[in-house]
Amino acid sequence: MALWRLCRAFGALRVAPGPAPVPVPVPVSVSVPVPGSPWRALSASAARLTTDPLWKCRVKYTVRPVGMKKTGGRDHTGRIRVRGIGGGHKRRYRMIDFQRLRYEEGAPAAPFEEKVVRVRYDPCRSADIALVAGGNRKRWIIATENMQPGDVLKNSAHIGRMA
């Protein structure tokens, strides 16, 4: 207990930030024999860097549809948790950029224009979606009621005078 308090006091005295943390790789799999059962072993999950910022975000943004796994109302153990779910047409998820004002890397924070390439039905939501392109990137956004291919959208962080 006293050693813990002493370490905590020394930690509070630090004035300058310490060196950057060094990423420590976790081993790919660890096999530990279970006593009484030489054929079974415990294995850990795949290797990950513990300081990797994208560890929880497994999928990077893409305009291509991503496959979805249907659960059929079952949980991770396979038991039915919600009745009446199942079947239906196979659907693929399209990632939507809800934060519309993302500037490109190295570009100044100035207004930019994007052109609507395609407006289509999205099976995963009740709204239509629009593929917009501007600069060197494409992204899906929620389409407005009157949006058509060829329309030009102007995005800005500043709300100007309307009249």
QUIWO-V408269 format. One record per backbone hydrogen bond with DSSP energy under -1.0 kcal/mol. CO is the residue of the C=O (numbers start at 1). NH is the residue of the N-H. E is the energy in kcal/mol with one decimal. If there is no record, write none. Layout:
{{CO | NH | E} {CO | NH | E}}
This chain:
{{1 | 5 | -1.9} {2 | 6 | -2.1} {3 | 7 | -2.3} {4 | 8 | -2.1} {5 | 9 | -2.2} {6 | 10 | -2.2} {7 | 11 | -1.9} {8 | 12 | -1.5} {24 | 50 | -1.0} {32 | 42 | -1.3} {34 | 37 | -2.0} {40 | 34 | -1.1} {48 | 26 | -1.4} {49 | 52 | -1.3} {52 | 55 | -1.3} {56 | 58 | -1.2} {66 | 93 | -2.7} {71 | 74 | -1.2} {73 | 81 | -3.4} {73 | 82 | -1.8} {75 | 78 | -1.4} {79 | 75 | -2.0} {93 | 66 | -3.4} {96 | 98 | -1.2} {98 | 100 | -1.3} {100 | 102 | -1.2} {104 | 107 | -1.7} {108 | 110 | -2.2} {112 | 155 | -3.0} {114 | 153 | -3.7} {115 | 133 | -2.5} {116 | 150 | -2.9} {118 | 131 | -3.0} {120 | 129 | -2.7} {122 | 125 | -1.2} {128 | 143 | -2.3} {129 | 120 | -2.9} {130 | 141 | -2.4} {131 | 117 | -3.4} {131 | 118 | -1.3} {132 | 139 | -2.1} {133 | 115 | -2.9} {134 | 137 | -1.2} {137 | 134 | -2.0} {139 | 132 | -2.8} {140 | 97 | -2.9} {141 | 130 | -2.9} {148 | 151 | -1.8} {151 | 116 | -3.0} {153 | 114 | -2.8} {155 | 112 | -2.1}}
